[in-house]
Amino acid sequence: MAKAKDLVIVESPAKAKTIEKYLGSGYKVTASMGHLRDLPKSKMGVDIEHGFEPQYIPVRDKKELISELKKEAKEAGTVFLATDPDREGEAISWHLKELLELDDSKAKRVTFNEITKKVVTESIRNPRSIDQDLVDAQQARRILDRIVGYELSPLLWKKVKKGLSAGRVQSVATRMVVDREEEIEGFTPQEYWLLDARLNCGEESSAFTARFHGKGDKKQELRSKDEVDAVIDAVKDAPFTVDAVKRGEKQKSPAPPFITSTLQQEASRRLSMTPRRTMSIAQQLYEGVEISGHGSIGLITYMRTDSLRLSEEALAAARDYIVDHYGAAYYPGKPRHFKTKAGAQDAHEAIRPTDVTLTPELVRKDLTQEQYRLYRLIWGRFTACQMANAVYDNVSVEIGAAGYSFRANYSELKFKGYTAVYEESKDEESAELANPLPTLSEGQRLRLEKLLSEQQFTQPPARYSEATLIRAMEEKGIGRPSTYAPTISAITARDYVIKEGKYLKPTPLGRVVTGLMKERFADIVDLKFTNQMEAELDEIESGKAEWRSVLKNFYGDFSKELHEAEEALDGVRLKVPDVLSDEFCEVCGRQMVVKKGRFGHFLACPGFPECTFTKPIVIEMPGKCPKCGGRILKRTSKKGYVFYACERGTDCGFITWDVPTKDFCPACGKTMFKHSGRGLQKSFCINENCPNFVPEDKRGYKKKTPEEKAEAEAKKAEKKAEAEAEKTAKKAAAKKTAAKTTAKKPAAKKTSRAKKADAAEE
């Protein structure tokens, strides 16, 4: 009798395909498609009075998959539970074990930090039992969030607005955005002045700028025009002399490899990717991509991590690659090790390429544009972190005049080091002077060309961007690697926060809800309390705390606050201020307000229900319509695709997928456009009568080959046929059900007229 195949259960089909190729014919690899068992949606599903016992049920739309897995598990030899290597993945494996009724001898837990043949086969050879501490930590988080959401949200429905939700982490994130906005609004600008001296040492092209430093060696802030004028009066006729020249080398070290938070921040800054999109693309790179000559391979290690640890194997591979491709001078002589911050779980390595020799350019043709750009970022950061420092020649000059000092600095790159591969981007650009300096010596006299003064005011802190909010959450211990992206998605989806450009701004609704939470549920939105809760979940994971005790300690205070809030707010309904627009109602003349409906935001008359006038929000784009000179408006099709059209609609007829820019063609003067999509693209002219006209097939869009077109049409026809077959099957099933129902119906009662007719017949 043939030996039964072993069954490997992973979370996604893409990963299953890659792993099955590595393991061979003795294994069957299938996907659970995430959770198969969860708390019910229709009720809380937690028995608080009996030790917070969760009431798990099978996920409703996965019944067929569960039946199939049960059948496969029964026929299999060993069942390897190979879900993701984190708390969530551990919990999914535990749920699978319970749902499929597997005993300990048959169910084995394996994890893959990277989807490569070596790691997959080694992990299968060294399985372990399910880590119950990890499962309990995930259960505690799930139950904690369920209690907060299901007991607090109804209060928000009654006191603020239907459909709202509260969450342990999302409420704190919203508060951070609201607090920053209040800080900006309460900020009082302080006046200060900059004073620069334009100096010349007498040689050709030797002019440079030095900035005022202070009185002698002591730094002095110039707070008013009078103070500036006093310095100008003192130095304008005085000799300027070089007091000191300091030359030296300055070295700059590379940034550490990516962890989840830094990857999301850098992808937001450099690639304009949302955290959720970043994690989605990273998941694809982790699970496996078809690479020419290699087959399906995971290109990066697991992307939910807070550890900076790198394996010795990866460090050795990086060393060999750097020495071979850049030279020995670009390697620092020994591997760089980075210290993981205190409190990190350190369950996995940092995010890195699984094979450093698979460079971004080598795999580019096999990746989508988004996959390529994110992989290039990860590959570059990892490779750079093992390279030598960048070296700069640094010159610092101190210049004296009438007892005051002016200073100038300049750095010039001497050795590229790691910058040959990668440089970390910044949230804010430096405003410091960076002027080349002539050759100067101590005691040298300089000629003053002019003094330049400029009034400045201190600026309030910037609003959070997605990148800086993630950084702040990480620094304050709010959430964990797996929660950053869904948290930001949640607060924007709930309309607590909106994006203006790249910055996050609280809505009136977000302010009202946060105000209520701060007043009545101070613990829930307290940053230190939330940080402490995360630490307690980590304690459960490490086996140092019992999950039911943690929940009991939390629930005592929470239920008391909830009861007090309900009593205090009895009969109270909080008003959410409307957001006024610049538009006026065309029926009654009132200033229109912004509302949100099923299909997004729109403008409505505040006079409802007397006046029901509404209109869509118009987004005007830069430039003018190339056909009639009217405004170009951003539109969205019924299927959700963005396009651009003339405000005159069909009267003009201009419509395009290309994005209008503020630039005008130097040849014909008409608005220039650019390729739609992410990243910077070169603008082009779409006027067919212009010598600079760029045809559509040369605007950067990928043109499908006849074979690709035929394949797309075939897939479309196949999909349509499947839909029709499904529709027919549903109709047949409905008819069959109706026939059965009719057959089971009792005979209709006869009317009195029918009874008389029967009697007469007898």
Disulfide bonds with the S-S distance in Angstrom:
none
